[in-house]
């Protein structure tokens, strides 16, 4: 499921297509209308992916030391780069 929601107007933006550029590793979403500069959007994409523990790509497990408690905490991280043309 894909959903793009304008958080200011609460308007859902219709998705008319999507594709994956294997060479550039881009996931491209085509919209019915352009998004507006200065607005805030929520993009929801359901997907299934492995969680890596041995490399930092896709979804991967990482950790950090909490500066307040000194505890090491685990986090799930991902790499998403947004490009709007």
N, C-alpha and C positions, 0 to 999 in steps of 0.2 A: 504494500500500500504506500502511496505517495500522497503527501498533502503539503501545500504551501498556504500559509495563513498570514494575512496582513494583521499584525498585532494592534495597530492603531484603529483601523476601521472594522476589524473582525471579519473581513472579507476573504473568502477562499479564492485562490488564484487557480484557474483551470490549467492542468497539465495536458498538452496536446501530443507530446511524444517524449521519448528518451532514447539515448544510445550510449554505448561505451566505446571510447577510443582506446583500443588495446595498446597502440604504439605510445601514446602520450599518457596512458593510464588516467584518462579523464572520464568521468561520468557526466553526461550532458543532459539537462532537462530543458525541454522547449515549452514555453508558456504561451497561453492564449493572448496575454497582454503583457506589456513591459512592467517591471517593478519600478517603484518610485524612489529616487534618492531621498534620504532623510526618514523614510519609513522603516519600521522594524518588522521582520518576518520570522515566522517559525517554519522550518522545513523538517518534515517527518518522513523518514524512509525506513520501512521494515526490511531487514536483511538478515542473512545467516552467514557467519564467517568464523573461521578458526581463530582462537586466541593464542598468539605466539608467546612463548616464554624465552625463546632463544634468539630472536631478532626483533628489531624495532621497525616493523612495517605492518600495514593493515591495522588490525586490533592486536594490542600486545599488553602483557602485564608488566607493570613497573612498580616502583616503590619510592617513598620519600620518608625523611625523618621529620616528624612533627616537632616544630621548634618549641612548642609549649610543654609537651610531655616527654620529648625525647624518644617516643615510640616510633618504630618503623611501621609504616602503613602501606598496604597494597592498593594500587589503583589500576583501572583499566584505561588505556589510552588509545587514541586513534589518530590517524593523519588525514585530515580533510582540508583541502585547499579550495577556496571559492574563487571562481573567475566569472565575471559577468560581462558579456559583450553585447 
